Amino acid sequence: MAAENDTQVREFIFLGFSGLPSHPAFLFVMFLAAYLAILMGNLMILVLVLVDSCLHSPMYFFLGHLSCLDICVSTVVVPKILVNLLHQQNTISYKECLVQTFFLIGFAGCELALIAVMAYDRYAAICRPLHYSVLMSKRVCIQLASATWVWGFLDSAVHAALASRLSFCGANQIPHIFCDVPPLLQIACSDTRANELANHITSLFVGLCPILFIILSYVCILASVLQIRSKSGRSKAFSTCASHLIIVILCIGNGFLNYNKPNAGYSLEIDTLVSAMFCIVTPMLNPLVYSLRNKEVKGAFRKVLNKLMDCFIFGGKLH
């Protein structure tokens, strides 16, 4: 009965942009440009992985999934921000907020698990090269990729279900630029102990376990690389891990900042910047990291570009 007497909140107001002096039109252009860059960069990686046979390997199979997840993470957040900036309002309905929370947590959890799987792929390639084709067979890759999606969305289902039971007593101002569990817990007036317990438990399994697995994989990789006698061999082994390590730092670093902010002494402007890095900067940089540092990706891009140019030139002559 107590829940029925609570003031029903039908929409939330985001406060993330309230402390910024920039004009809404400027923010709209900035977010739109970033979102288009995310779509073009990650779609390019997906197309290259699909059409170029040289990229039909486990590493690029998982890279394609990472690009898909980057698109999904940004699409959950950025279009709503663009709509609000266009209409000069910072609102989201209660149901949309829960849906956004569910998919954001799900895709973020999938991405962290996938990065751990990619670390295992690098371990198998460097530490177990003779068994690599068996350890990372097509069937195993599909199973691992499927497991990452199940892993992430089981976590998000728990959080979304618990968040749907929260009461807000009329409080509807979220100190954030998108819906997520931590900012919702800040304004909830009901008992949040179950939510906080779920956060602690899932932080161990969904957050800490993949990070520990990544660290263990790279400890084994480092030990194997140091046993290589030739300098060129060590350099080649390290270069195969460099792009993945950069992505590990970007994703885990931004995720840690976004979900482990102190409760006090953290300004709304800094919070907005960290949130933007989490849902925009990292998805935008991931394809750049692999395309700029990877010879195979650059080679595949040149081949596809040459084919498109040939089709355009010869097609034009035929007509």
C-alpha positions in Angstrom: 0.0 0.0 0.0 2.9 2.3 0.7 4.0 2.0 -2.9 0.6 3.0 -4.1 0.6 6.2 -2.1 3.9 7.3 -3.7 3.8 10.0 -6.3 4.1 8.2 -9.6 7.0 9.4 -11.7 6.1 9.2 -15.4 9.3 10.9 -16.7 12.8 11.8 -15.6 14.8 15.0 -16.3 18.5 14.7 -17.1 20.6 17.3 -15.4 23.9 16.4 -17.2 23.9 19.4 -19.5 22.5 21.9 -17.1 25.9 23.0 -15.9 27.4 23.5 -19.3 27.4 26.9 -20.9 27.4 25.6 -24.5 24.5 26.3 -26.8 22.2 23.3 -27.5 22.9 23.6 -31.2 26.6 23.3 -30.7 26.1 20.2 -28.5 23.8 18.7 -31.1 26.4 19.1 -33.8 29.1 17.6 -31.6 27.1 14.6 -30.6 25.8 14.0 -34.1 29.3 14.2 -35.6 30.6 11.8 -32.9 27.7 9.3 -33.5 28.2 9.4 -37.3 31.9 8.7 -36.7 31.1 5.7 -34.5 28.7 4.3 -37.1 31.0 4.8 -40.0 34.1 3.5 -38.2 32.6 0.4 -36.7 30.5 -0.4 -39.8 33.7 -0.2 -41.8 35.3 -2.8 -39.5 32.2 -5.1 -39.8 32.2 -4.9 -43.6 35.9 -5.6 -43.9 35.7 -8.6 -41.5 32.7 -10.0 -43.6 34.0 -9.5 -47.1 37.8 -10.0 -46.8 38.9 -13.6 -46.5 42.2 -12.5 -45.0 40.3 -11.3 -41.9 38.4 -14.6 -41.5 40.2 -15.5 -38.3 39.2 -15.7 -34.6 40.8 -12.4 -33.7 38.8 -10.5 -36.4 35.7 -12.5 -35.7 35.7 -11.1 -32.2 36.7 -7.7 -33.5 33.5 -7.7 -35.6 31.5 -8.5 -32.4 33.3 -5.6 -30.6 32.3 -3.2 -33.4 28.7 -4.4 -33.2 28.7 -3.8 -29.5 30.2 -0.3 -29.8 27.4 0.6 -32.2 24.8 -0.8 -29.8 26.2 1.0 -26.7 26.2 4.4 -28.5 22.8 3.8 -30.1 21.2 3.1 -26.7 22.3 6.6 -25.5 23.2 9.1 -28.2 19.9 9.2 -30.3 17.9 10.1 -27.2 20.4 12.8 -26.4 20.1 14.2 -29.9 16.3 14.2 -29.8 16.4 16.1 -26.4 18.9 18.6 -27.7 16.9 19.1 -30.9 13.7 19.8 -28.9 15.7 21.6 -26.2 14.4 19.3 -23.4 16.2 16.8 -21.3 13.5 14.3 -20.5 12.9 10.6 -20.8 9.8 8.5 -19.9 9.9 6.1 -17.0 9.5 3.0 -19.4 12.2 4.4 -21.8 14.5 4.9 -18.8 14.2 1.2 -17.7 14.7 0.0 -21.3 17.7 2.2 -21.7 19.2 0.9 -18.4 18.6 -2.7 -19.5 20.3 -2.5 -22.8 23.1 -0.2 -21.6 24.1 -2.6 -18.8 23.7 -5.6 -21.1 25.9 -4.2 -23.9 28.5 -2.9 -21.5 28.7 -6.3 -19.8 28.9 -8.1 -23.2 31.8 -5.8 -24.2 33.8 -6.5 -21.1 33.3 -10.2 -21.4 34.3 -10.1 -25.1 37.5 -8.2 -24.3 38.3 -11.1 -21.9 37.6 -13.6 -24.7 39.9 -11.6 -27.0 42.6 -11.8 -24.4 42.2 -15.6 -24.3 42.5 -15.6 -28.1 45.9 -13.8 -27.9 47.0 -16.2 -25.2 46.1 -19.2 -27.3 47.9 -17.7 -30.4 51.1 -16.8 -28.6 51.3 -19.4 -25.8 49.7 -22.4 -27.5 50.4 -21.9 -31.2 50.4 -25.6 -32.1 47.0 -26.1 -30.6 45.5 -22.8 -31.7 43.4 -24.2 -34.5 41.7 -26.5 -32.0 41.5 -24.1 -29.1 39.9 -21.4 -31.3 38.0 -23.4 -33.8 35.0 -21.9 -35.6 32.6 -23.8 -33.2 34.5 -22.6 -30.1 34.5 -19.0 -31.4 30.8 -19.0 -31.9 30.2 -20.6 -28.5 32.5 -18.0 -26.8 30.8 -15.1 -28.6 27.3 -16.4 -27.7 28.4 -16.8 -24.1 29.5 -13.1 -23.9 26.0 -12.0 -25.0 24.3 -14.2 -22.5 26.7 -13.1 -19.8 25.9 -9.4 -20.3 22.2 -9.7 -20.6 21.7 -12.0 -17.6 23.4 -9.3 -15.6 21.3 -6.5 -17.1 18.0 -8.5 -16.5 18.8 -8.7 -12.8 19.5 -5.0 -12.5 16.5 -3.9 -14.7 14.1 -6.1 -12.7 15.3 -4.7 -9.4 15.3 -1.1 -10.8 11.6 -1.5 -11.9 10.7 -2.1 -8.2 12.1 1.3 -7.0 9.9 4.1 -5.8 10.8 7.7 -6.5 8.3 9.7 -4.5 8.1 12.5 -7.1 11.9 12.9 -7.4 12.6 12.8 -11.1 15.8 14.7 -11.7 18.7 12.4 -12.7 22.2 13.9 -12.3 23.4 12.2 -15.5 23.0 12.3 -19.3 21.4 8.8 -19.6 19.6 6.3 -17.4 21.7 3.9 -15.4 21.4 2.1 -12.1 23.7 4.3 -9.9 21.9 7.6 -10.7 18.5 6.0 -10.3 19.5 4.7 -6.8 20.5 8.3 -5.9 17.0 9.6 -6.3 15.0 6.6 -5.2 13.1 6.9 -1.9 12.5 3.1 -1.4 14.8 0.6 0.1 17.8 0.1 -2.3 19.7 -2.5 -0.3 18.7 -5.3 -2.8 20.0 -3.2 -5.7 23.2 -2.3 -3.9 23.8 -6.0 -3.0 23.2 -6.9 -6.6 25.7 -4.2 -7.7 28.4 -5.6 -5.4 27.8 -9.2 -6.5 27.7 -8.5 -10.2 30.7 -6.2 -9.9 32.7 -9.3 -8.7 31.5 -11.6 -11.5 30.7 -9.4 -14.4 33.4 -6.8 -13.7 36.3 -8.2 -11.7 36.4 -11.7 -13.1 37.0 -10.6 -16.7 39.6 -8.1 -15.6 41.4 -10.8 -13.5 41.2 -13.2 -16.5 42.7 -10.5 -18.8 45.5 -9.9 -16.4 46.2 -13.6 -16.0 46.2 -14.0 -19.8 48.7 -11.2 -20.3 51.0 -12.5 -17.5 51.2 -15.8 -19.4 51.7 -14.0 -22.7 54.5 -11.9 -21.2 56.2 -15.0 -19.8 56.0 -16.7 -23.2 57.3 -13.7 -25.1 60.3 -13.2 -22.8 61.3 -16.8 -23.7 61.6 -15.8 -27.4 65.3 -15.3 -28.1 65.1 -13.2 -31.2 64.3 -9.5 -30.8 62.2 -9.5 -34.0 60.1 -12.4 -32.7 59.4 -10.6 -29.4 58.5 -7.5 -31.3 56.1 -9.3 -33.5 54.5 -11.1 -30.6 54.0 -7.8 -28.7 52.6 -6.1 -31.8 49.8 -8.6 -32.1 48.7 -7.7 -28.6 49.2 -3.9 -28.8 45.8 -3.0 -30.3 44.0 -5.2 -27.9 45.8 -3.8 -24.9 44.9 -0.2 -25.9 41.2 -1.3 -26.1 41.5 -3.0 -22.7 42.8 0.3 -21.2 40.1 2.4 -22.9 37.2 0.2 -22.1 38.1 -0.8 -18.5 39.4 2.7 -17.7 36.3 4.5 -18.9 34.0 1.8 -17.4 35.8 2.1 -14.0 35.4 5.9 -14.0 31.7 5.7 -15.0 30.7 3.1 -12.4 33.1 3.9 -9.5 32.6 7.6 -9.1 32.8 9.0 -5.5 29.5 10.0 -4.0 30.8 13.4 -3.0 33.2 15.9 -4.4 32.4 15.0 -8.1 31.0 17.9 -10.1 28.2 17.4 -12.5 30.3 18.8 -15.4 33.0 16.1 -14.7 30.3 13.5 -14.4 28.9 14.5 -17.8 32.4 14.3 -19.4 33.1 10.9 -18.0 29.7 9.6 -19.2 30.3 11.0 -22.7 33.7 9.2 -22.8 32.0 6.0 -21.8 29.3 6.0 -24.5 31.0 8.0 -27.2 34.7 8.4 -27.0 35.6 4.7 -26.5 33.3 3.3 -29.3 34.7 6.0 -31.6 38.4 5.2 -30.8 38.1 1.4 -31.0 38.0 1.1 -34.8 40.7 3.7 -35.1 43.0 1.7 -32.9 42.6 -1.4 -35.0 42.6 0.3 -38.4 45.6 2.5 -37.7 47.8 -0.1 -36.0 46.9 -3.2 -38.0 48.4 -4.0 -41.3 45.8 -6.6 -42.2 42.9 -4.2 -41.6 44.6 -1.4 -43.6 45.3 -3.9 -46.4 41.7 -5.1 -46.5 40.5 -1.5 -46.5 42.7 -0.6 -49.5 41.5 -3.7 -51.4 37.8 -2.9 -50.8 38.4 0.7 -51.7 40.2 -0.3 -55.0 37.3 -2.6 -55.9 34.8 0.2 -55.3 36.8 2.5 -57.4 37.1 0.0 -60.2 33.3 -0.6 -60.1 32.7 3.1 -60.2 35.1 3.8 -63.0 34.1 0.9 -65.3 30.5 1.3 -64.5 30.7 4.9 -65.5 32.4 3.9 -68.8 29.8 1.3 -69.6 27.0 3.8 -69.3 
